[in-house]
Amino acid sequence: MSTPSEEGNAKVYRATLVMVMLNSVSTAMMLTGVNVALPNIATELSIDAIVLTWIPMSYLMASAACVLTFGRLADMYGRKRIYLLGTAGVIITSVLAAFSENATQLIGGRLLQGVFAAMLYATNVAVISSVVSPKQRGAVIGYTVSAIYLGLALGPVLAGFLVEHVSWRGTFFLHVPLALIVLYIGLRHVPMEWRGEHLGKFDSLGAASYGISVVSLIVGLSLLPSKVGGLLILISILGLIWFYRHELQERHPVFDVRLFHTSRVFSIACFASMIMYTTTFANVVLLSLFLQYLKDVGPVMVGCLLMLQPVIMTVVSPIAGRLSDQIDPRILAMTGMVVTGFSHGILSTIDSTASMELIGVCMVLNGVGFSLFSSPNANSIMGAIGRENYGRAGSAIAVMRVFGQMSSMALVTLVFTLVIGARKIEPFIYAELTEAIQTCFTIGACLCLFFVLVISVRYKSANVS
């Protein structure tokens, strides 16, 4: 018979798992739902192609700039506290974005939304890892990732329905009911709090330099090929180099870059995550534009087609997570990258004559590839460090994911700027739109497959620390 304390711990474990999984569904719905609405937003608010890319980009830039800060603050002041504060903030900023009257207000709302979402990204894996044993970690991460993919599947379909029958503004309310439930569970049923063992002080100088460097990089890329854009990119690179050196010497760093020196597996897995998200994140944006503009498909049908990938990921991710507890997760991760790179190679050839069946096959391949990569790769990262560093390792996962997502949209913004320019997307520029989409998929495929070659060599000499 279990003791009262054991029963209490079990209840906290279940409540924490439900809380994180519901929020994983919620944030994923928020992320993909807006992307389906982009063509309608562009029409109603009279937005050109470049400004349109800033609607998803502003959210990702803010998340990437702030995620390290919140990962460190979570270790210092409480992971659950930061997690629930982020949930509340996302609800408020979603309402603000929904009632935007112009592009400036909408992008501003998305920036604030990204700041609060960074709190969730920085603490998601850390909260889960704080309540499970190392032997269960891979499976639980797999379930959490599966919840994210369920949200990714539901988001486009529900958003497509709202866009077609109500308004694009409704897409900003998709996740609010679930987020409210998360707040209730966290406040009423998760009494525990988790912090790092050694709190220290907050590295405000490091946090500021990192955030400024990220913003400079993205704004600079969007301004290319101008001299100002090049200058901002140079400032960003120098700032990131300075940040890295500063963090090596800082006693209480906002991001413990020394983790990259203690474990090669940790380093390779983190950079693999960034490459994978750079390759795949913009898929929903690119295919939404492709299907609605070049194939003249309605938002509901687009949502149904785009849900193929996350549905596959929802099913396969828990399986991949369990497998990563039994066999080398690095083998699964590399296999996933190969499959994803292959599917992107096919997508790099699509034009207005491409069949819907071909797009569907590519979405299925992407789902299988990303599932084989994501959970095992996260398990590799968490397994390469000690339990006392779960918060910082969780931040590393979040940083690489968000930085990869941001890089993916930055790539789209750059290509659209060079190929299309500041013009509204209308039939007479559909040839340029096709070229831009094909170019993005080509770059993604090359990145993914090239990194597979690199890590297949590097892993041979890697030792788990």
Stockholm file with secondary structure:
# STOCKHOLM 1.0

chainA/1-465         MSTPSEEGNAKVYRATLVMVMLNSVSTAMMLTGVNVALPNIATELSIDAIVLTWIPMSYLMASAACVLTFGRLADMYGRKRIYLLGTAGVIITSVLAAFSENATQLIGGRLLQGVFAAMLYATNVAVISSVVSPKQRGAVIGYTVSAIYLGLALGPVLAGFLVEHVSWRGTFFLHVPLALIVLYIGLRHVPMEWRGEHLGKFDSLGAASYGISVVSLIVGLSLLPSKVGGLLILISILGLIWFYRHELQERHPVFDVRLFHTSRVFSIACFASMIMYTTTFANVVLLSLFLQYLKDVGPVMVGCLLMLQPVIMTVVSPIAGRLSDQIDPRILAMTGMVVTGFSHGILSTIDSTASMELIGVCMVLNGVGFSLFSSPNANSIMGAIGRENYGRAGSAIAVMRVFGQMSSMALVTLVFTLVIGARKIEPFIYAELTEAIQTCFTIGACLCLFFVLVISVRYKSANVS
#=GR chainA/1-465 SS CCCHHHHHHHHHHHHHHHHHHHHHHHHHHHHHHHHHTHHHHHHHHTCCHHHHHHHHHHHHHHHHHHHHHHHHHHHHHCHHHHHHHHHHHHHHHHHHHHTCCSHHHHHHHHHHHHHHHHHHHHHHHHHHHHHSCHHHHHHHHHHHHHHHHHHHHHHHHHHHHHHHHTCGGGGGGTTHHHHHHHHHHHHHHCCCCCCCSCCCCCCHHHHHHHHHHHHHHHHHHHHTTSHHHHHHHHHHHHHHHHHHHHHHHCSSCSSCTTHHHHCHHHHHHHHHHHHHHHHHTTHHHHHHHIIIIISCCCHHHHHHHHTHHHHHHHHHHHHHHHHTTTSCHHHHHHHHHHHHHHHHHHHTTCCTTCCHHHHHHHHHHHHHHHHHHHHHHHHHHHHTSCGGGHHHHHHHHHHHHHHHHHHHHHHHHHHHHHHTCSCCCCGGGHHHHHHHHHHHHHHHHHHHHHHHHHHHHHGGGCCCC
#=GC SS_cons         CCCHHHHHHHHHHHHHHHHHHHHHHHHHHHHHHHHHTHHHHHHHHTCCHHHHHHHHHHHHHHHHHHHHHHHHHHHHHCHHHHHHHHHHHHHHHHHHHHTCCSHHHHHHHHHHHHHHHHHHHHHHHHHHHHHSCHHHHHHHHHHHHHHHHHHHHHHHHHHHHHHHHTCGGGGGGTTHHHHHHHHHHHHHHCCCCCCCSCCCCCCHHHHHHHHHHHHHHHHHHHHTTSHHHHHHHHHHHHHHHHHHHHHHHCSSCSSCTTHHHHCHHHHHHHHHHHHHHHHHTTHHHHHHHIIIIISCCCHHHHHHHHTHHHHHHHHHHHHHHHHTTTSCHHHHHHHHHHHHHHHHHHHTTCCTTCCHHHHHHHHHHHHHHHHHHHHHHHHHHHHTSCGGGHHHHHHHHHHHHHHHHHHHHHHHHHHHHHHTCSCCCCGGGHHHHHHHHHHHHHHHHHHHHHHHHHHHHHGGGCCCC
//
